[in-house]
Amino acid sequence: MTPTERKLINILKDGLKLRMDIALIQPDTVIFGKNGLGLDSVDVLEIAVLVDKHFGVQLQDQNDEVRAALTNIASLAAYIDRHNSAGVQP
């Protein structure tokens, strides 16, 4: 698990008040739907705020790259690492 994935898991767990055991959240855990974190499209705005606040990365444009980034923890962490222009450390 990368440092960004680890930090992202903690941020999402705390920021979204997820009730699942943090040990069950892995890089391949899907973000939306019942088979993952159980989040829905309403949670996208809160995820965007948390990612911007903690990593300095914005998820403003709903383009193909952002949609792909929101697939699972690993894809979102990779997106953050690619777009972390603020130099925020994981």
N, CA, C and O atoms as CSV, one atom per row, in Angstrom:
chain,resi,resn,atom,element,x,y,z
A,1,MET,N,N,0.850,-1.176,0.000
A,1,MET,CA,C,0.000,0.000,0.000
A,1,MET,C,C,0.896,1.240,0.000
A,1,MET,O,O,1.857,1.328,0.765
A,2,THR,N,N,0.565,2.195,-0.871
A,2,THR,CA,C,1.373,3.412,-0.969
A,2,THR,C,C,1.007,4.384,0.168
A,2,THR,O,O,-0.060,4.268,0.771
A,3,PRO,N,N,1.897,5.333,0.447
A,3,PRO,CA,C,1.568,6.330,1.470
A,3,PRO,C,C,0.290,7.114,1.138
A,3,PRO,O,O,-0.499,7.427,2.030
A,4,THR,N,N,0.093,7.425,-0.135
A,4,THR,CA,C,-1.112,8.161,-0.530
A,4,THR,C,C,-2.355,7.311,-0.308
A,4,THR,O,O,-3.367,7.823,0.169
A,5,GLU,N,N,-2.302,6.038,-0.640
A,5,GLU,CA,C,-3.452,5.150,-0.413
A,5,GLU,C,C,-3.776,5.074,1.081
A,5,GLU,O,O,-4.941,5.144,1.473
A,6,ARG,N,N,-2.748,4.933,1.902
A,6,ARG,CA,C,-2.942,4.834,3.348
A,6,ARG,C,C,-3.599,6.110,3.898
A,6,ARG,O,O,-4.558,6.044,4.669
A,7,LYS,N,N,-3.070,7.264,3.492
A,7,LYS,CA,C,-3.620,8.535,3.960
A,7,LYS,C,C,-5.047,8.726,3.441
A,7,LYS,O,O,-5.922,9.178,4.180
A,8,LEU,N,N,-5.278,8.384,2.188
A,8,LEU,CA,C,-6.607,8.529,1.594
A,8,LEU,C,C,-7.640,7.675,2.332
A,8,LEU,O,O,-8.750,8.137,2.596
A,9,ILE,N,N,-7.286,6.455,2.659
A,9,ILE,CA,C,-8.190,5.573,3.401
A,9,ILE,C,C,-8.564,6.207,4.741
A,9,ILE,O,O,-9.737,6.228,5.115
A,10,ASN,N,N,-7.576,6.718,5.452
A,10,ASN,CA,C,-7.845,7.350,6.752
A,10,ASN,C,C,-8.723,8.595,6.607
A,10,ASN,O,O,-9.636,8.816,7.403
A,11,ILE,N,N,-8.441,9.395,5.594
A,11,ILE,CA,C,-9.209,10.617,5.365
A,11,ILE,C,C,-10.659,10.280,5.021
A,11,ILE,O,O,-11.583,10.892,5.558
A,12,LEU,N,N,-10.860,9.313,4.132
A,12,LEU,CA,C,-12.229,8.941,3.757
A,12,LEU,C,C,-12.969,8.310,4.930
A,12,LEU,O,O,-14.148,8.592,5.145
A,13,LYS,N,N,-12.287,7.462,5.686
A,13,LYS,CA,C,-12.920,6.810,6.845
A,13,LYS,C,C,-13.403,7.850,7.846
A,13,LYS,O,O,-14.543,7.794,8.307
A,14,ASP,N,N,-12.538,8.794,8.178
A,14,ASP,CA,C,-12.892,9.816,9.160
A,14,ASP,C,C,-13.836,10.872,8.587
A,14,ASP,O,O,-14.842,11.222,9.204
A,15,GLY,N,N,-13.498,11.372,7.404
A,15,GLY,CA,C,-14.265,12.467,6.808
A,15,GLY,C,C,-15.678,12.092,6.405
A,15,GLY,O,O,-16.590,12.915,6.479
A,16,LEU,N,N,-15.862,10.842,5.975
A,16,LEU,CA,C,-17.190,10.387,5.572
A,16,LEU,C,C,-17.875,9.578,6.659
A,16,LEU,O,O,-18.986,9.080,6.482
A,17,LYS,N,N,-17.186,9.458,7.793
A,17,LYS,CA,C,-17.718,8.713,8.946
A,17,LYS,C,C,-18.159,7.296,8.553
A,17,LYS,O,O,-19.255,6.844,8.886
A,18,LEU,N,N,-17.263,6.621,7.835
A,18,LEU,CA,C,-17.546,5.251,7.392
A,18,LEU,C,C,-17.553,4.320,8.589
A,18,LEU,O,O,-16.697,4.416,9.468
A,19,ARG,N,N,-18.503,3.440,8.618
A,19,ARG,CA,C,-18.645,2.526,9.761
A,19,ARG,C,C,-17.884,1.219,9.583
A,19,ARG,O,O,-17.790,0.432,10.525
A,20,MET,N,N,-17.349,0.977,8.415
A,20,MET,CA,C,-16.653,-0.294,8.209
A,20,MET,C,C,-15.272,-0.269,8.847
A,20,MET,O,O,-14.668,0.790,9.017
A,21,ASP,N,N,-14.789,-1.444,9.193
A,21,ASP,CA,C,-13.470,-1.607,9.805
A,21,ASP,C,C,-12.410,-1.139,8.813
A,21,ASP,O,O,-12.409,-1.561,7.657
A,22,ILE,N,N,-11.515,-0.275,9.259
A,22,ILE,CA,C,-10.490,0.284,8.380
A,22,ILE,C,C,-9.595,-0.809,7.782
A,22,ILE,O,O,-9.069,-0.643,6.682
A,23,ALA,N,N,-9.422,-1.911,8.493
A,23,ALA,CA,C,-8.597,-3.017,7.987
A,23,ALA,C,C,-9.219,-3.661,6.750
A,23,ALA,O,O,-8.519,-4.322,5.984
A,24,LEU,N,N,-10.508,-3.479,6.549
A,24,LEU,CA,C,-11.190,-4.045,5.385
A,24,LEU,C,C,-11.067,-3.164,4.145
A,24,LEU,O,O,-11.380,-3.600,3.037
A,25,ILE,N,N,-10.617,-1.939,4.328
A,25,ILE,CA,C,-10.476,-1.020,3.200
A,25,ILE,C,C,-9.079,-1.174,2.620
A,25,ILE,O,O,-8.086,-0.860,3.277
A,26,GLN,N,N,-9.008,-1.654,1.400
A,26,GLN,CA,C,-7.751,-1.928,0.716
A,26,GLN,C,C,-7.681,-1.096,-0.562
A,26,GLN,O,O,-8.685,-0.505,-0.960
A,27,PRO,N,N,-6.514,-1.037,-1.217
A,27,PRO,CA,C,-6.395,-0.266,-2.454
A,27,PRO,C,C,-7.415,-0.661,-3.532
A,27,PRO,O,O,-7.849,0.188,-4.311
A,28,ASP,N,N,-7.797,-1.939,-3.581
A,28,ASP,CA,C,-8.743,-2.360,-4.622
A,28,ASP,C,C,-10.208,-2.227,-4.192
A,28,ASP,O,O,-11.104,-2.640,-4.928
A,29,THR,N,N,-10.457,-1.659,-3.018
A,29,THR,CA,C,-11.831,-1.452,-2.550
A,29,THR,C,C,-12.506,-0.403,-3.423
A,29,THR,O,O,-12.006,0.712,-3.571
A,30,VAL,N,N,-13.650,-0.773,-4.001
A,30,VAL,CA,C,-14.385,0.174,-4.846
A,30,VAL,C,C,-15.024,1.240,-3.968
A,30,VAL,O,O,-15.390,0.982,-2.821
A,31,ILE,N,N,-15.150,2.426,-4.516
A,31,ILE,CA,C,-15.644,3.559,-3.749
A,31,ILE,C,C,-17.172,3.581,-3.699
A,31,ILE,O,O,-17.759,3.869,-2.656
A,32,PHE,N,N,-17.805,3.280,-4.816
A,32,PHE,CA,C,-19.260,3.363,-4.886
A,32,PHE,C,C,-19.894,1.982,-4.952
A,32,PHE,O,O,-19.302,1.044,-5.486
A,33,GLY,N,N,-21.090,1.861,-4.411
A,33,GLY,CA,C,-21.841,0.615,-4.477
A,33,GLY,C,C,-21.708,-0.235,-3.233
A,33,GLY,O,O,-20.869,0.012,-2.367
A,34,LYS,N,N,-22.555,-1.238,-3.171
A,34,LYS,CA,C,-22.648,-2.107,-1.993
A,34,LYS,C,C,-21.417,-2.984,-1.783
A,34,LYS,O,O,-21.132,-3.387,-0.656
A,35,ASN,N,N,-20.688,-3.283,-2.852
A,35,ASN,CA,C,-19.534,-4.177,-2.739
A,35,ASN,C,C,-18.250,-3.447,-2.351
A,35,ASN,O,O,-17.169,-4.034,-2.377
A,36,GLY,N,N,-18.364,-2.186,-1.997
A,36,GLY,CA,C,-17.188,-1.411,-1.621
A,36,GLY,C,C,-17.474,-0.583,-0.396
A,36,GLY,O,O,-17.945,-1.093,0.620
A,37,LEU,N,N,-17.182,0.712,-0.499
A,37,LEU,CA,C,-17.414,1.610,0.626
A,37,LEU,C,C,-18.894,1.928,0.817
A,37,LEU,O,O,-19.293,2.449,1.859
A,38,GLY,N,N,-19.701,1.615,-0.186
A,38,GLY,CA,C,-21.134,1.848,-0.070
A,38,GLY,C,C,-21.546,3.286,-0.331
A,38,GLY,O,O,-22.659,3.681,0.017
A,39,LEU,N,N,-20.678,4.066,-0.931
A,39,LEU,CA,C,-20.985,5.462,-1.198
A,39,LEU,C,C,-21.810,5.581,-2.475
A,39,LEU,O,O,-21.878,4.651,-3.278
A,40,ASP,N,N,-22.437,6.750,-2.645
A,40,ASP,CA,C,-23.200,6.994,-3.866
A,40,ASP,C,C,-22.802,8.347,-4.446
A,40,ASP,O,O,-21.905,9.013,-3.929
A,41,SER,N,N,-23.469,8.745,-5.511
A,41,SER,CA,C,-23.087,9.966,-6.222
A,41,SER,C,C,-23.200,11.213,-5.353
A,41,SER,O,O,-22.522,12.205,-5.620
A,42,VAL,N,N,-24.028,11.188,-4.337
A,42,VAL,CA,C,-24.154,12.324,-3.422
A,42,VAL,C,C,-22.844,12.552,-2.666
A,42,VAL,O,O,-22.529,13.686,-2.303
A,43,ASP,N,N,-22.089,11.497,-2.430
A,43,ASP,CA,C,-20.840,11.588,-1.676
A,43,ASP,C,C,-19.675,12.156,-2.494
A,43,ASP,O,O,-18.624,12.463,-1.932
A,44,VAL,N,N,-19.846,12.297,-3.805
A,44,VAL,CA,C,-18.751,12.785,-4.649
A,44,VAL,C,C,-18.292,14.167,-4.217
A,44,VAL,O,O,-17.091,14.436,-4.168
A,45,LEU,N,N,-19.230,15.038,-3.907
A,45,LEU,CA,C,-18.864,16.397,-3.503
A,45,LEU,C,C,-18.022,16.378,-2.232
A,45,LEU,O,O,-17.032,17.102,-2.132
A,46,GLU,N,N,-18.405,15.565,-1.273
A,46,GLU,CA,C,-17.634,15.491,-0.028
A,46,GLU,C,C,-16.250,14.883,-0.266
A,46,GLU,O,O,-15.270,15.324,0.335
A,47,ILE,N,N,-16.166,13.882,-1.129
A,47,ILE,CA,C,-14.862,13.307,-1.488
A,47,ILE,C,C,-13.987,14.390,-2.123
A,47,ILE,O,O,-12.809,14.519,-1.789
A,48,ALA,N,N,-14.569,15.162,-3.037
A,48,ALA,CA,C,-13.825,16.232,-3.707
A,48,ALA,C,C,-13.300,17.252,-2.699
A,48,ALA,O,O,-12.160,17.704,-2.811
A,49,VAL,N,N,-14.114,17.611,-1.728
A,49,VAL,CA,C,-13.695,18.574,-0.701
A,49,VAL,C,C,-12.550,18.000,0.140
A,49,VAL,O,O,-11.573,18.694,0.424
A,50,LEU,N,N,-12.676,16.740,0.531
A,50,LEU,CA,C,-11.630,16.105,1.348
A,50,LEU,C,C,-10.311,15.991,0.594
A,50,LEU,O,O,-9.246,16.253,1.152
A,51,VAL,N,N,-10.385,15.600,-0.683
A,51,VAL,CA,C,-9.165,15.456,-1.494
A,51,VAL,C,C,-8.499,16.813,-1.689
A,51,VAL,O,O,-7.275,16.917,-1.611
A,52,ASP,N,N,-9.286,17.848,-1.940
A,52,ASP,CA,C,-8.733,19.193,-2.101
A,52,ASP,C,C,-8.102,19.677,-0.797
A,52,ASP,O,O,-6.996,20.217,-0.802
A,53,LYS,N,N,-8.799,19.487,0.307
A,53,LYS,CA,C,-8.319,19.954,1.609
A,53,LYS,C,C,-7.028,19.271,2.039
A,53,LYS,O,O,-6.113,19.929,2.534
A,54,HIS,N,N,-6.947,17.959,1.854
A,54,HIS,CA,C,-5.810,17.198,2.381
A,54,HIS,C,C,-4.667,16.994,1.401
A,54,HIS,O,O,-3.533,16.747,1.813
A,55,PHE,N,N,-4.958,17.095,0.085
A,55,PHE,CA,C,-3.913,16.843,-0.910
A,55,PHE,C,C,-3.691,18.021,-1.860
A,55,PHE,O,O,-2.713,18.028,-2.608
A,56,GLY,N,N,-4.582,19.016,-1.843
A,56,GLY,CA,C,-4.450,20.136,-2.766
A,56,GLY,C,C,-4.780,19.766,-4.200
A,56,GLY,O,O,-4.309,20.414,-5.134
A,57,VAL,N,N,-5.587,18.727,-4.380
A,57,VAL,CA,C,-5.960,18.243,-5.711
A,57,VAL,C,C,-7.460,18.419,-5.885
A,57,VAL,O,O,-8.248,18.027,-5.024
A,58,GLN,N,N,-7.847,19.016,-7.010
A,58,GLN,CA,C,-9.267,19.263,-7.256
A,58,GLN,C,C,-9.864,18.218,-8.190
A,58,GLN,O,O,-9.222,17.767,-9.139
A,59,LEU,N,N,-11.096,17.849,-7.901
A,59,LEU,CA,C,-11.856,16.903,-8.728
A,59,LEU,C,C,-13.050,17.628,-9.350
A,59,LEU,O,O,-14.163,17.102,-9.359
A,60,GLN,N,N,-12.820,18.825,-9.866
A,60,GLN,CA,C,-13.910,19.654,-10.343
A,60,GLN,C,C,-14.575,19.129,-11.602
A,60,GLN,O,O,-15.798,19.003,-11.652
A,61,ASP,N,N,-13.798,18.827,-12.598
A,61,ASP,CA,C,-14.358,18.430,-13.890
A,61,ASP,C,C,-14.752,16.965,-13.883
A,61,ASP,O,O,-13.929,16.096,-13.593
A,62,GLN,N,N,-15.994,16.692,-14.199
A,62,GLN,CA,C,-16.437,15.307,-14.294
A,62,GLN,C,C,-16.132,14.792,-15.700
A,62,GLN,O,O,-17.032,14.614,-16.520
A,63,ASN,N,N,-14.852,14.557,-15.958
A,63,ASN,CA,C,-14.433,14.012,-17.244
A,63,ASN,C,C,-14.069,12.535,-17.066
A,63,ASN,O,O,-14.190,11.982,-15.973
A,64,ASP,N,N,-13.622,11.910,-18.154
A,64,ASP,CA,C,-13.301,10.482,-18.100
A,64,ASP,C,C,-12.201,10.176,-17.088
A,64,ASP,O,O,-12.252,9.149,-16.410
A,65,GLU,N,N,-11.208,11.057,-16.982
A,65,GLU,CA,C,-10.110,10.812,-16.047
A,65,GLU,C,C,-10.606,10.825,-14.598
A,65,GLU,O,O,-10.205,9.974,-13.803
A,66,VAL,N,N,-11.462,11.770,-14.250
A,66,VAL,CA,C,-11.992,11.853,-12.885
A,66,VAL,C,C,-12.908,10.670,-12.608
A,66,VAL,O,O,-12.842,10.080,-11.530
A,67,ARG,N,N,-13.762,10.315,-13.564
A,67,ARG,CA,C,-14.646,9.152,-13.372
A,67,ARG,C,C,-13.819,7.884,-13.159
A,67,ARG,O,O,-14.157,7.066,-12.302
A,68,ALA,N,N,-12.757,7.712,-13.916
A,68,ALA,CA,C,-11.889,6.540,-13.754
A,68,ALA,C,C,-11.180,6.585,-12.401
A,68,ALA,O,O,-10.986,5.546,-11.769
A,69,ALA,N,N,-10.792,7.780,-11.954
A,69,ALA,CA,C,-10.111,7.923,-10.665
A,69,ALA,C,C,-11.008,7.515,-9.515
A,69,ALA,O,O,-10.518,7.035,-8.493
A,70,LEU,N,N,-12.305,7.694,-9.658
A,70,LEU,CA,C,-13.247,7.381,-8.593
A,70,LEU,C,C,-13.681,5.918,-8.590
A,70,LEU,O,O,-14.670,5.567,-7.945
A,71,THR,N,N,-12.957,5.070,-9.299
A,71,THR,CA,C,-13.269,3.642,-9.348
A,71,THR,C,C,-12.981,2.956,-8.018
A,71,THR,O,O,-13.845,2.283,-7.456
A,72,ASN,N,N,-11.760,3.131,-7.521
A,72,ASN,CA,C,-11.374,2.494,-6.260
A,72,ASN,C,C,-10.308,3.339,-5.561
A,72,ASN,O,O,-9.890,4.376,-6.078
A,73,ILE,N,N,-9.881,2.896,-4.407
A,73,ILE,CA,C,-8.898,3.644,-3.614
A,73,ILE,C,C,-7.593,3.826,-4.396
A,73,ILE,O,O,-7.038,4.924,-4.422
A,74,ALA,N,N,-7.108,2.772,-5.023
A,74,ALA,CA,C,-5.839,2.835,-5.755
A,74,ALA,C,C,-5.903,3.818,-6.918
A,74,ALA,O,O,-4.957,4.573,-7.142
A,75,SER,N,N,-7.013,3.818,-7.661
A,75,SER,CA,C,-7.117,4.724,-8.810
A,75,SER,C,C,-7.223,6.172,-8.349
A,75,SER,O,O,-6.672,7.063,-8.996
A,76,LEU,N,N,-7.915,6.421,-7.255
A,76,LEU,CA,C,-8.012,7.791,-6.736
A,76,LEU,C,C,-6.661,8.248,-6.191
A,76,LEU,O,O,-6.272,9.398,-6.393
A,77,ALA,N,N,-5.951,7.369,-5.511
A,77,ALA,CA,C,-4.617,7.714,-4.994
A,77,ALA,C,C,-3.654,8.010,-6.145
A,77,ALA,O,O,-2.851,8.938,-6.056
A,78,ALA,N,N,-3.731,7.226,-7.223
A,78,ALA,CA,C,-2.867,7.467,-8.385
A,78,ALA,C,C,-3.195,8.821,-9.021
A,78,ALA,O,O,-2.291,9.551,-9.425
A,79,TYR,N,N,-4.470,9.151,-9.109
A,79,TYR,CA,C,-4.899,10.454,-9.637
A,79,TYR,C,C,-4.322,11.570,-8.760
A,79,TYR,O,O,-3.789,12.555,-9.271
A,80,ILE,N,N,-4.431,11.411,-7.454
A,80,ILE,CA,C,-3.901,12.407,-6.525
A,80,ILE,C,C,-2.401,12.577,-6.736
A,80,ILE,O,O,-1.913,13.705,-6.803
A,81,ASP,N,N,-1.670,11.483,-6.840
A,81,ASP,CA,C,-0.222,11.559,-7.037
A,81,ASP,C,C,0.130,12.259,-8.353
A,81,ASP,O,O,1.102,13.013,-8.411
A,82,ARG,N,N,-0.649,12.016,-9.403
A,82,ARG,CA,C,-0.391,12.657,-10.703
A,82,ARG,C,C,-0.678,14.154,-10.674
A,82,ARG,O,O,-0.013,14.922,-11.369
A,83,HIS,N,N,-1.651,14.574,-9.888
A,83,HIS,CA,C,-2.113,15.963,-9.929
A,83,HIS,C,C,-1.750,16.768,-8.685
A,83,HIS,O,O,-2.260,17.872,-8.492
A,84,ASN,N,N,-0.895,16.239,-7.863
A,84,ASN,CA,C,-0.543,16.911,-6.618
A,84,ASN,C,C,0.461,18.032,-6.890
A,84,ASN,O,O,1.656,17.893,-6.627
A,85,SER,N,N,-0.041,19.128,-7.414
A,85,SER,CA,C,0.833,20.263,-7.763
A,85,SER,C,C,1.212,21.086,-6.541
A,85,SER,O,O,2.168,21.860,-6.583
A,86,ALA,N,N,0.465,20.919,-5.453
A,86,ALA,CA,C,0.760,21.693,-4.242
A,86,ALA,C,C,1.916,21.087,-3.449
A,86,ALA,O,O,2.401,21.696,-2.495
A,87,GLY,N,N,2.350,19.911,-3.832
A,87,GLY,CA,C,3.446,19.270,-3.131
A,87,GLY,C,C,3.078,18.768,-1.755
A,87,GLY,O,O,3.945,18.611,-0.897
A,88,VAL,N,N,1.806,18.516,-1.537
A,88,VAL,CA,C,1.349,18.025,-0.239
A,88,VAL,C,C,1.848,16.601,-0.065
A,88,VAL,O,O,1.645,15.753,-0.935
A,89,GLN,N,N,2.491,16.343,1.042
A,89,GLN,CA,C,3.047,15.023,1.298
A,89,GLN,C,C,1.953,14.065,1.770
A,89,GLN,O,O,1.092,14.440,2.566
A,90,PRO,N,N,1.994,12.815,1.269
A,90,PRO,CA,C,0.968,11.838,1.696
A,90,PRO,C,C,1.062,11.467,3.150
A,90,PRO,O,O,0.267,10.663,3.634
